[in-house]
Amino acid sequence: MSDSLLTLDLLAPVTTPGKPPPPLEPGRRCWLWFREPGEWRSEFYVRAVHSDGMVTVDHHQHWPATVAGWRVRTTAPADPRRGPVPPRNAVWLIQPTRKD
């Protein structure tokens, strides 16, 4: 195997069919769903996971924000334009920052 192939393999998300994605844990890289423009965005990191299902995320170009857990995933999406199915009466954003 060439070095370039090895490098690409190391950068690919590790997922196994039939196994759940890695858990949301502080410090873990994650992707966040944006309603507008309707895409998953990367380079977010989990700051905190709250008991009410909300997740505080950090990004170098955005303020820290507390968002609904259903908007966050820990593996790269196969299709960055295909979003999650929001729960009925879904909450999108609690506040730009949250301290617990």
Secondary structure, DSSP 8 states (H G I E B T S, - for coil): --HHHHHHHHHS----TTS------TT-EEEEEETTTTEEEEEEEEEEE-TTSEEEEEETTEEEEEEEGGGEESS--SSTT------TT---EEES----
